[in-house]
Amino acid sequence: MSSADIHYLPEQPAHDAEIDLINEEAFGPGRFTRAAYKIREGGPHERALSFVAIHQDKVIASVRMTWIAAGRGRALLLGPLAVRPAFKNIGIGRKLVHIAIDAAREAGAGAVVLVGDAPYYGPLGFRKIPTGQLSMPRPVDPERLLAAELKDDTVASLTGEVRHAALAEPSLA
């Protein structure tokens, strides 16, 4: 298989069932207990900033973005990012992250936040958020709370409890 055999496209509603299967395969039933999933329960993801990788007309990977609020700040929450096992370790996930970050920047987002491994996401521009700056709705290892700053001072504006932007107080939106 060549990288030319993989196509990257904006997510469409028709992809939802395949994306759900990929996420189930990647994260199992325990995924619903994670902090990021609790945030996502607050409202829809931003489909215009979410992407899939397609091989032979099948979704083999996806990344989603969701608007979040914390303190006076707004950002995007990246995830879930999932790649089918047969397609792992060939750069598909990294490519999806790059595409999603570029789309976030074009949409005017100031930062992208995620819960993930620094060795994987660090080379993609993510840095650890200072311990105690943000709180998640469920326990998260503070070493795994990362952000890519797209506009100066956006990460510093993210303080306190992280929630879906649809649940933010109107005076903060």
N, C-alpha and C positions, 0 to 999 in steps of 0.2 A: 504494500500500500504506500502510496506517495501522498505528501501533504497536499498535492493538487487534487486528490480525490476527496478532500474534506472542504465543505463550504460553510461559511459562517454567515448567519442570517439573523435579522431581528426576530425575536420570539413572536409567534402568532398563537391565537387561541387553539388552533388545530394541533399545536405541539403539546398542549397541557397533559394529556394522558401519558405520552412517552416521557415527558419530564418527571411526572409523578413516579413512574416506574424506575427511572434512573436514580432519583433521590431515595426511593425505598431501598433499592439495591445498594446504594453507596452508604446510607446512614442508618438503615434499619428502623424498626418501630420506635426506638429510643429518641429519634430525631425530634419528636413532638415535645419532649421534655427540656430541650435546650433553650437557652435564653434568647437566641436569635429567632427561633420559631415562635416564642411567646410574643416578641415584638411584632412579628409578621401577622399574628392573629388580629392585630389592631386595624388592619385594612389591607388593601390590595398592593401588590408590588407594582413597580413602574414598568409596564410592558415595553414602552418605547426605549427603555434603557437596559433591557434584558435580551440575551442572545442565546442562540443554539449553534451547535456544530452538527452538520449533516453529512452522513456517508451513505451512499447508495439509497437515498431517500428515507433514511432512518435517523432520528435524533440520537446522537451518541454522546452528547455533552450539553450542559446548559449552565448559564449563570443568570441570576436574577438580581435586581436592584430594588430597594424599597426606601422611600423617603422616611427619615427619622428626625426627631427633635430631641434636644437635650439642653436645658437651660435656654439661653437666647439663641443658640445655634441650631442650624439645620444642615443635614448631610444626607448621604445615601448609605444604606447598609448593603454591602455586597454579600450575596449568598442566598440560597446555597449554590455552591459551585460543585458540580458533579460530572464525572467522566466515566463512561462504561469501562469495566475492567480491561477488556480487550484493546482499548485505545489509550490506556494510561501510559505515562512516561514518554510521550512523544511530542509534548508541547501544546496540546489542545487546550488544557486548562489555562496555561499562561497566556495563550493567544486570546481566549475568551475574556480574561481579566483585562488585558490591554485594550480590547475593543470596548468593553464596558466602561473603563476609565476614560477613554477618549470620548465616548458618548456623554458621560457625566460632565466632563469639562465643557463640551459643546453646549450642553443644556444649562450651563451656568452654575453647576454644583460647586461648592467650595471645598468639599472633602468627601472621601469614601472611607467608611468604617467597616471593620469586619472582626470576627472572632476566628483566629486561625494561627498557623504555625509561622513564626518569624523567619525561619530558614527558607520557607517556600515563598512567602509574600514579601519579605524584605527586598530581594532583588527586583521586585515589581513596583517598588516605591513606597511600601508601607513601613511605618515605624511604630514602636510601642507608644501607646497613650500613657501619660504619667499616671501611676497608680493612685487611685482615689479620685481622679478627675471625673470619671463616669461611673454610674452604677447601672447594672443590668437587672432585669426583672427576675432573673434566676442566677445562681452562682456561675461565675466565669473565672478562670485562671487569669489574673491581671496581666500576665506575661503574653497572653494570646489576644488581648484587646489592642488592635492595630488600626492605624489610619494612614491614608495617603492624602496629603494636603494639596488641593488644586488651586486654592486662593489663600494668600497670606492671612494668618490669624484665625482661620476658620476652625481649626482643631481646638484652639484655646477657647473659642466661644462655646464649645460643646462641654457642658458641665451638668452634673447631677444625673438624674434618672433618664435613661434612654427609653423612648417610646415611639410608636408609629406616629408619623407627623399628623395623621388624621385625628389623633387623640390629643394633640397639643392644644393648650389653651388658646382661644382665638386671639388674645392680645399678644401672643408670642408668634403667631403664624405670619 
